[in-house]
Amino acid sequence: MPVQDVLVLRTAKSTNPDGYDMTVEQARAMQPAEFERTFGLGLKSLDDVPAVQPGVLLERAPKGCPYYVRHCAPPKNPGPKDRKEPAFDLVVKAPQRALPEAGGGIAVPPRIIRLKAKDADGARLEALVFLARKQGRTRRATDWPIGAIQALLVADVLRRYKAECLSAPPDGVEEANSTRRTYTQSIDAFCRALPELEVGDVNDALVARYLACPVRRSETSKLTDLYTVRRSLKVGLGLFGVPPTYNCHFRIPDKGMLPKTPWTPDEYDRLRKAADGWVFNPDGTPKMIPGPQGPVQMRRADDWTWCGREAWRRAIPFKAYLATRHGRLPITRWVPPEVEPKGRKLPKHDRPWMEVTDHGIYYHRDGEVHHDGNKRRGANKVPVEFEPEVRAWYEADLERGCEWVFHKRDGSPYTGRKLCRETFDNIVKDAGIDPDRIPHHLKDLAVEWSDEAGMDRDTLAAHADTTARTLGRTYGDPRREALKEKAARQMSQGPWRERGERKANVTRLFKEAAGRRAANAETAAPLPFRRRRSADS
């Protein structure tokens, strides 16, 4: 590893985030107004702190002072366990109250506190810092020396940002999008990986350092964490009072094109059949087991895992045709958001539903609430090719009185925010396809379908709501609605299947040719032996 890529962590203890870690020289350098604003006890300097100096009798302590610092000389004839050096105590005579914003009440009751300082000025400063912290005071970073800002722990800054900017809304209402949850995961992962990193050590080498940390995050997730940390660190420093001119920036390399997972029609068909219970071998052939009249294809028993497979049987084509997110499925209903759910509490703003009409079916991903951000997340129209299957779901659920689109076998809703990922992994295993498949790969399948059908990316973006803000700025809402209608007409897996058949036919022809060559090699007569002529002959 090059020298410039090695991040050297500091060994000095980091500054306390409240800003009261300072030296006597720094306290002496304060102006009277700044000193009074910092400690808030009506003092202009360290000399104003009431104290009992060495050589003064203790009974002659300052009169009328709520607190004072006193010198305690060691015994003249100390024993083995007696103190042999002078010490200082903070004597609190009257209760010290906390600031109103810190909750009020008594912060320090009358008592004696032994200080660690060994000199008079150090004892005065330690006493003032102790009282200020107990009262709940904080010192803004605009008054700190640059070294104190650089000595702040990045983890402390990120934790304060998370506490003040990512705290949960009141009454347990969860936000409509998952930005808060994503930011929290990234910040927690970064703090676990680099808990001792200081602000002064943040530079371009931080990227290589974090990518090398043994945290259970993919490289793409780590780069996302770094983007989140860089944004959160800037805001978090502002919460401490650090001026915005302080540069705490580091360059993050472009992660480039994300790897896409290609699909074949055979894999997609097997995935849907596996959701129905059928089992396949890793080579794609049906897994056969003995039956009453001969070998039959294996099928999963109708046990407790079947309820999850029933939901995924609908979710697999649904995610592919509508390029939707996994977290919206288990709370999707057939009824409008105004209808209160039965047997389950849902947030008012997060109620996706399917609107079935005579001229089309519309999927409202996030209910009917408009969101701020780079994604509009409006209603999408179910593709025409997929509409008959969705109508069949609707009629079946309407007849049994079930208002949930993705439900258990008995019609009851799922309690979690997402369908069981373990069930999907079992379906993938039964389908005999790549075990690394995840539900998000079905969105890659939607891109393949649209590309093979000749759909332009702007139309697909309108259908999938990935760049709605850009589309609204470029084309306007009427054009966007037209693109949605176009997407509903063009979204089809037909061209993708035809291309898959053409590729499979080419593969079959080559396999047949290889088989013929192997058969001819076995039946052909051996060639007569011919002696090879030497170079001299």
Legacy VTK file of the C-alpha trace (Angstrom):
# vtk DataFile Version 3.0
C-alpha trace
ASCII
DATASET POLYDATA
POINTS 537 float
0.000 0.000 0.000
1.465 3.429 -0.919
2.500 5.672 1.944
-0.010 8.364 1.039
-2.861 5.841 1.391
-2.002 4.936 4.995
-4.187 6.777 7.518
-2.356 7.395 10.793
-4.722 7.783 13.737
-3.849 10.152 16.550
-3.002 8.756 19.944
-3.969 11.850 21.948
-7.280 11.807 23.752
-10.048 13.450 21.733
-11.749 16.651 22.781
-15.022 16.367 24.654
-17.836 17.428 22.288
-19.080 20.104 24.713
-15.966 22.203 24.078
-14.779 22.528 27.672
-11.573 20.562 27.232
-9.057 23.415 27.423
-5.750 24.297 28.983
-4.996 26.989 31.528
-3.201 28.978 28.810
-6.328 28.907 26.637
-8.481 30.024 29.556
-6.053 32.840 30.374
-6.154 33.995 26.750
-9.939 34.512 26.813
-11.351 38.000 26.829
-13.507 38.859 29.874
-16.734 38.787 27.823
-15.853 35.429 26.295
-14.860 34.027 29.700
-18.176 35.101 31.233
-20.130 33.715 28.254
-18.271 30.397 28.458
-18.741 29.677 32.165
-21.761 31.855 32.927
-20.940 32.409 36.595
-20.340 36.154 36.479
-16.547 35.683 36.369
-14.149 37.644 34.161
-11.044 35.455 34.577
-9.558 32.612 36.601
-8.423 35.100 39.251
-12.074 35.818 40.134
-12.709 32.242 41.291
-13.034 32.319 45.110
-10.262 30.242 46.652
-8.466 29.577 49.945
-4.775 29.942 49.188
-2.003 27.931 50.862
-1.155 29.161 54.330
-4.695 30.504 55.023
-6.734 28.894 57.771
-9.699 26.899 56.487
-12.078 28.565 58.910
-11.348 31.866 57.124
-13.011 30.663 53.885
-14.682 33.323 51.691
-17.955 34.613 53.117
-21.165 34.372 51.100
-19.680 32.350 48.232
-21.811 29.461 46.912
-18.603 27.591 46.070
-14.841 28.002 46.397
-11.586 26.144 45.795
-9.409 25.366 48.777
-5.858 24.140 49.132
-5.267 21.058 51.258
-1.697 20.612 52.423
-0.414 17.111 53.128
0.008 16.031 56.777
3.234 17.127 58.404
3.954 13.574 59.498
2.223 11.426 56.842
1.661 7.766 57.492
2.122 4.969 54.993
-1.347 5.505 53.507
-1.542 9.291 53.907
-1.330 11.765 51.071
2.163 13.145 50.548
1.390 15.853 47.985
-0.820 18.962 48.185
-4.348 18.705 46.802
-7.280 20.956 45.944
-10.971 20.578 46.721
-14.060 22.210 45.277
-16.357 23.084 48.161
-19.995 23.614 47.125
-21.793 25.463 49.917
-25.062 26.259 48.121
-26.842 23.990 45.590
-25.899 24.711 41.961
-28.872 24.516 39.575
-28.854 23.335 35.972
-29.879 25.546 33.065
-33.593 25.522 32.093
-32.794 23.959 28.707
-30.893 21.211 30.560
-33.917 20.337 32.681
-33.394 22.675 35.650
-33.247 21.202 39.125
-30.237 20.802 41.378
-27.146 19.912 39.363
-24.611 19.861 42.239
-25.788 19.529 45.864
-23.659 20.891 48.747
-20.615 18.653 49.027
-16.831 18.502 48.667
-15.259 17.306 45.400
-11.603 16.305 45.270
-9.952 17.795 42.163
-7.176 16.198 40.110
-5.203 19.399 39.501
-1.932 19.919 41.380
-1.687 23.711 41.033
-3.977 26.629 41.865
-4.811 27.753 38.304
-5.457 24.180 37.183
-7.757 23.641 40.165
-9.735 26.818 39.394
-10.201 25.797 35.758
-11.158 22.214 36.674
-13.735 23.494 39.152
-15.289 25.872 36.578
-15.428 23.144 33.925
-17.028 20.739 36.427
-19.762 23.236 37.353
-20.385 24.249 33.727
-20.840 20.669 32.588
-23.086 19.820 35.511
-25.254 22.833 34.653
-25.618 21.574 31.085
-23.597 24.287 29.372
-21.986 23.792 25.966
-19.359 25.874 24.235
-19.822 26.485 20.515
-16.965 25.550 18.257
-16.674 29.126 16.947
-14.808 29.844 20.181
-12.589 26.769 19.989
-9.011 26.738 18.786
-8.553 24.889 15.504
-6.768 22.048 17.302
-9.843 21.355 19.435
-12.031 21.122 16.328
-9.627 18.721 14.655
-9.479 16.570 17.790
-13.236 15.915 17.730
-14.163 12.295 17.134
-15.982 11.798 13.852
-18.185 9.263 15.642
-19.281 11.933 18.150
-20.178 14.326 15.330
-22.141 11.647 13.471
-23.960 10.542 16.626
-25.080 14.093 17.303
-26.245 14.440 13.709
-28.183 11.195 14.048
-29.735 12.271 17.360
-30.845 15.702 16.133
-31.532 15.128 12.427
-32.530 11.449 12.208
-34.610 11.110 15.353
-37.962 9.380 14.988
-41.069 11.554 14.489
-43.480 11.952 17.411
-46.179 9.408 18.207
-44.237 6.607 16.566
-45.182 7.707 13.028
-42.641 6.411 10.553
-41.538 8.544 7.626
-42.911 7.644 4.213
-39.494 7.000 2.684
-36.574 5.007 4.042
-33.982 7.805 3.931
-33.718 7.992 7.717
-33.250 4.256 8.022
-30.629 4.181 5.246
-28.655 7.074 6.762
-28.753 5.447 10.176
-27.409 2.143 8.841
-24.554 3.887 7.015
-23.583 5.996 10.042
-23.676 3.011 12.401
-21.516 0.923 10.054
-18.951 3.717 9.713
-18.776 4.336 13.473
-18.236 0.625 14.119
-15.441 0.497 11.553
-13.547 3.668 12.582
-14.551 4.566 16.145
-11.321 6.512 16.921
-11.166 8.577 13.723
-10.774 12.317 14.397
-11.951 15.242 12.299
-8.390 16.375 11.665
-7.571 13.015 10.083
-10.348 13.168 7.468
-8.737 13.291 4.018
-8.772 11.439 0.714
-7.019 8.428 2.296
-10.181 7.810 4.337
-11.831 6.069 1.373
-9.124 3.403 1.082
-9.109 2.972 4.858
-12.859 2.370 5.087
-12.979 0.066 2.060
-10.335 -2.097 3.764
-12.276 -2.326 7.046
-13.713 -5.799 7.777
-17.332 -4.690 8.106
-20.101 -6.799 6.587
-20.910 -4.352 3.794
-20.415 -4.688 0.058
-18.093 -2.282 -1.737
-21.076 -0.499 -3.266
-22.667 -0.117 0.179
-19.387 1.185 1.600
-19.203 3.866 -1.079
-22.781 4.801 -0.256
-21.790 4.972 3.418
-18.994 7.398 2.554
-21.376 9.685 0.666
-23.691 9.652 3.672
-20.848 10.302 6.134
-19.488 13.194 4.103
-22.890 14.862 3.964
-23.714 14.113 7.612
-20.288 15.225 8.864
-20.709 18.653 7.318
-24.117 19.123 8.931
-22.961 17.623 12.229
-20.029 20.012 12.521
-22.465 22.871 11.992
-24.486 21.598 14.944
-21.357 21.978 17.099
-20.904 25.534 15.846
-17.979 24.861 13.522
-17.905 27.639 10.880
-18.965 26.476 7.396
-15.599 27.655 6.053
-13.872 24.745 7.833
-12.957 22.239 5.129
-13.752 18.631 6.023
-14.105 17.204 2.515
-12.726 14.031 0.979
-12.975 12.749 -2.582
-14.960 9.591 -3.256
-14.211 7.679 -6.477
-17.013 7.086 -8.936
-18.374 3.586 -8.419
-19.187 3.370 -12.119
-21.820 1.156 -13.671
-23.422 -1.269 -11.248
-23.217 -4.889 -12.393
-26.525 -6.121 -13.784
-27.743 -9.697 -13.489
-28.975 -11.077 -16.837
-32.049 -13.268 -16.974
-33.161 -15.977 -19.394
-36.785 -16.911 -20.098
-36.105 -20.392 -18.738
-34.853 -18.955 -15.421
-37.880 -16.698 -15.082
-40.292 -19.536 -15.873
-38.583 -21.838 -13.398
-38.693 -19.127 -10.738
-42.453 -18.780 -11.137
-42.951 -22.552 -11.114
-40.761 -22.875 -8.024
-42.984 -20.316 -6.299
-45.811 -22.709 -7.132
-43.952 -25.514 -5.344
-42.172 -27.315 -8.202
-38.501 -28.217 -7.689
-35.721 -28.218 -10.310
-32.130 -29.395 -10.458
-29.249 -26.896 -10.751
-28.970 -27.709 -14.488
-32.576 -26.642 -15.066
-34.103 -30.085 -15.435
-37.078 -31.087 -13.261
-36.135 -32.916 -10.081
-37.791 -36.324 -10.322
-38.893 -38.543 -7.443
-40.611 -41.969 -7.486
-44.376 -41.821 -7.917
-47.257 -44.307 -7.901
-47.019 -44.797 -11.678
-43.397 -43.858 -12.263
-41.096 -40.894 -11.739
-42.829 -37.535 -11.203
-41.497 -34.039 -10.665
-40.951 -33.147 -7.027
-43.303 -30.578 -5.480
-43.137 -29.017 -2.056
-45.681 -30.202 0.485
-48.552 -27.933 1.503
-46.954 -26.889 4.786
-46.348 -23.615 6.623
-43.810 -22.380 4.054
-46.495 -22.423 1.369
-48.081 -19.173 2.554
-44.877 -17.284 1.773
-44.582 -18.966 -1.603
-48.163 -17.993 -2.422
-47.322 -14.320 -1.840
-44.106 -14.533 -3.853
-46.037 -16.235 -6.657
-47.755 -12.884 -7.122
-44.803 -10.713 -6.131
-42.337 -12.104 -8.697
-44.198 -10.930 -11.833
-45.498 -7.866 -10.002
-41.998 -6.588 -9.213
-40.793 -7.316 -12.742
-43.692 -5.636 -14.581
-43.924 -2.595 -12.290
-40.239 -2.290 -11.255
-41.402 -1.631 -7.734
-39.678 -1.779 -4.371
-39.780 -4.799 -2.120
-40.989 -2.885 0.940
-44.271 -1.771 -0.635
-45.676 -5.224 -1.322
-46.908 -6.620 2.019
-48.950 -3.498 2.846
-50.552 -3.105 -0.610
-54.353 -3.320 -0.549
-57.276 -3.303 -2.985
-59.100 -0.543 -1.078
-58.320 3.211 -0.940
-56.143 4.652 1.847
-59.205 6.145 3.580
-60.414 2.662 4.542
-58.995 1.666 7.904
-57.244 -1.727 7.801
-58.676 -4.604 9.749
-56.380 -6.272 12.237
-53.318 -4.175 11.476
-52.277 -0.578 12.165
-50.842 1.347 9.228
-49.403 4.888 9.123
-51.742 7.422 7.580
-49.334 8.454 4.831
-47.998 5.036 3.776
-50.852 2.981 2.324
-50.133 1.689 -1.191
-53.168 0.350 -3.018
-54.343 -1.047 -6.387
-57.104 0.918 -8.127
-58.997 -1.405 -10.468
-61.078 0.392 -13.132
-62.740 -0.630 -16.401
-60.057 1.047 -18.533
-56.985 -0.007 -16.541
-55.408 -0.865 -13.202
-53.330 1.726 -11.365
-50.771 1.010 -8.679
-50.398 3.788 -6.088
-46.978 2.982 -4.640
-47.140 5.320 -1.637
-50.832 5.873 -1.218
-51.914 9.230 -2.577
-49.512 11.502 -0.679
-47.119 13.709 -2.646
-43.532 13.610 -1.428
-40.698 16.102 -1.676
-37.508 14.843 -3.200
-36.093 13.612 -6.488
-38.788 10.940 -6.883
-42.386 11.833 -7.410
-43.715 8.325 -6.712
-47.089 8.816 -8.335
-49.561 6.184 -9.546
-48.339 3.765 -12.250
-50.467 1.861 -14.694
-50.243 -1.921 -14.738
-48.900 -3.079 -18.150
-51.543 -4.357 -20.543
-49.867 -7.767 -20.837
-49.991 -8.229 -17.067
-53.459 -6.747 -16.507
-55.547 -9.959 -16.973
-53.552 -11.762 -14.281
-53.972 -8.877 -11.814
-57.721 -8.755 -12.541
-57.923 -12.459 -11.750
-56.252 -11.757 -8.372
-58.705 -8.943 -7.728
-61.785 -11.030 -8.506
-60.557 -13.921 -6.352
-59.807 -11.666 -3.365
-63.042 -9.726 -3.820
-65.066 -12.941 -3.679
-63.439 -13.983 -0.392
-63.507 -10.444 1.065
-59.711 -10.052 1.342
-58.472 -6.469 0.988
-54.738 -7.337 0.912
-53.031 -7.998 -2.428
-50.129 -10.000 -0.977
-51.553 -12.061 1.854
-51.235 -15.384 3.579
-53.217 -18.392 2.491
-55.974 -17.656 4.971
-56.259 -14.062 3.711
-54.577 -12.441 6.725
-51.917 -9.739 6.106
-48.219 -9.991 6.763
-47.006 -8.262 9.916
-43.561 -7.239 8.652
-42.627 -4.432 6.301
-41.272 -6.848 3.679
-42.097 -10.269 2.370
-39.907 -12.996 3.804
-36.524 -12.932 2.084
-35.795 -16.468 3.294
-38.824 -17.720 1.373
-37.534 -16.050 -1.800
-34.124 -17.667 -1.270
-35.819 -21.065 -0.967
-37.729 -20.401 -4.194
-34.483 -19.534 -5.958
-32.937 -22.732 -4.647
-35.908 -24.813 -5.808
-35.710 -23.129 -9.235
-32.106 -24.288 -9.622
-30.794 -20.833 -10.599
-28.011 -18.632 -9.247
-28.281 -18.698 -5.409
-27.080 -15.073 -5.257
-30.351 -13.835 -6.786
-32.134 -11.220 -4.693
-35.571 -9.623 -5.148
-33.995 -6.431 -6.505
-32.683 -8.386 -9.509
-36.274 -8.510 -10.763
-35.873 -4.808 -11.513
-33.002 -5.741 -13.832
-35.438 -8.088 -15.526
-37.838 -5.171 -16.076
-35.022 -3.241 -17.786
-34.315 -6.236 -20.053
-37.971 -6.502 -21.031
-38.235 -2.803 -21.844
-34.980 -2.740 -23.822
-35.945 -5.751 -25.934
-39.408 -4.221 -26.536
-37.797 -1.051 -27.910
-38.900 1.194 -25.035
-36.686 4.225 -24.498
-35.208 4.804 -21.058
-37.188 8.005 -20.425
-40.396 6.042 -20.828
-39.184 3.327 -18.512
-38.072 5.955 -15.968
-41.583 7.388 -15.961
-43.014 3.930 -15.467
-40.595 3.023 -12.654
-40.544 6.488 -11.012
-36.769 6.563 -10.840
-36.109 10.045 -12.271
-39.532 11.679 -12.123
-38.112 15.017 -10.975
-35.894 15.261 -14.057
-38.720 14.188 -16.355
-41.093 16.740 -14.862
-38.509 19.476 -15.381
-37.843 18.422 -19.003
-41.213 17.361 -20.373
-43.808 18.591 -17.881
-46.648 16.599 -16.330
-48.764 16.081 -19.507
-45.800 14.556 -21.300
-45.058 12.401 -18.268
-48.611 11.013 -18.198
-48.307 10.213 -21.910
-45.079 8.354 -21.201
-46.866 6.351 -18.514
-49.566 5.300 -20.975
-46.866 4.417 -23.500
-45.033 2.360 -20.905
-48.194 0.456 -20.045
-48.684 -0.428 -23.720
-45.067 -1.316 -24.466
-44.048 -3.201 -21.319
-44.044 -6.796 -22.574
-41.868 -9.848 -22.163
-42.701 -11.117 -25.668
-39.655 -9.708 -27.520
-37.417 -10.750 -24.632
-38.755 -14.314 -24.875
-38.299 -14.369 -28.661
-34.700 -13.304 -28.281
-34.223 -15.941 -25.592
-35.603 -18.583 -27.964
-33.216 -17.456 -30.701
-30.246 -17.676 -28.350
-31.413 -21.068 -27.053
-31.763 -22.305 -30.663
-28.177 -21.284 -31.449
-26.995 -23.084 -28.313
-28.984 -26.180 -29.323
-27.489 -26.222 -32.829
-23.959 -26.042 -31.453
-24.686 -28.824 -28.970
-26.110 -30.998 -31.760
-23.058 -30.324 -33.943
-20.759 -31.213 -31.051
-22.726 -34.419 -30.498
-22.441 -35.365 -34.177
-18.699 -34.739 -34.116
-18.331 -36.925 -31.035
-20.410 -39.716 -32.629
-18.421 -39.564 -35.864
-15.156 -39.685 -33.924
-16.260 -42.894 -32.198
-17.422 -44.673 -35.373
-14.696 -43.464 -37.747
-11.925 -45.959 -38.663
-8.516 -45.154 -37.214
-6.166 -43.387 -39.590
-3.192 -45.427 -40.890
0.096 -44.809 -39.157
2.449 -42.639 -41.135
6.013 -42.123 -40.069
6.868 -38.474 -39.719
9.703 -37.379 -41.912
12.677 -35.964 -40.094
14.161 -32.587 -40.938
17.275 -34.234 -42.404
15.395 -36.404 -44.880
LINES 1 538
537 0 1 2 3 4 5 6 7 8 9 10 11 12 13 14 15 16 17 18 19 20 21 22 23 24 25 26 27 28 29 30 31 32 33 34 35 36 37 38 39 40 41 42 43 44 45 46 47 48 49 50 51 52 53 54 55 56 57 58 59 60 61 62 63 64 65 66 67 68 69 70 71 72 73 74 75 76 77 78 79 80 81 82 83 84 85 86 87 88 89 90 91 92 93 94 95 96 97 98 99 100 101 102 103 104 105 106 107 108 109 110 111 112 113 114 115 116 117 118 119 120 121 122 123 124 125 126 127 128 129 130 131 132 133 134 135 136 137 138 139 140 141 142 143 144 145 146 147 148 149 150 151 152 153 154 155 156 157 158 159 160 161 162 163 164 165 166 167 168 169 170 171 172 173 174 175 176 177 178 179 180 181 182 183 184 185 186 187 188 189 190 191 192 193 194 195 196 197 198 199 200 201 202 203 204 205 206 207 208 209 210 211 212 213 214 215 216 217 218 219 220 221 222 223 224 225 226 227 228 229 230 231 232 233 234 235 236 237 238 239 240 241 242 243 244 245 246 247 248 249 250 251 252 253 254 255 256 257 258 259 260 261 262 263 264 265 266 267 268 269 270 271 272 273 274 275 276 277 278 279 280 281 282 283 284 285 286 287 288 289 290 291 292 293 294 295 296 297 298 299 300 301 302 303 304 305 306 307 308 309 310 311 312 313 314 315 316 317 318 319 320 321 322 323 324 325 326 327 328 329 330 331 332 333 334 335 336 337 338 339 340 341 342 343 344 345 346 347 348 349 350 351 352 353 354 355 356 357 358 359 360 361 362 363 364 365 366 367 368 369 370 371 372 373 374 375 376 377 378 379 380 381 382 383 384 385 386 387 388 389 390 391 392 393 394 395 396 397 398 399 400 401 402 403 404 405 406 407 408 409 410 411 412 413 414 415 416 417 418 419 420 421 422 423 424 425 426 427 428 429 430 431 432 433 434 435 436 437 438 439 440 441 442 443 444 445 446 447 448 449 450 451 452 453 454 455 456 457 458 459 460 461 462 463 464 465 466 467 468 469 470 471 472 473 474 475 476 477 478 479 480 481 482 483 484 485 486 487 488 489 490 491 492 493 494 495 496 497 498 499 500 501 502 503 504 505 506 507 508 509 510 511 512 513 514 515 516 517 518 519 520 521 522 523 524 525 526 527 528 529 530 531 532 533 534 535 536
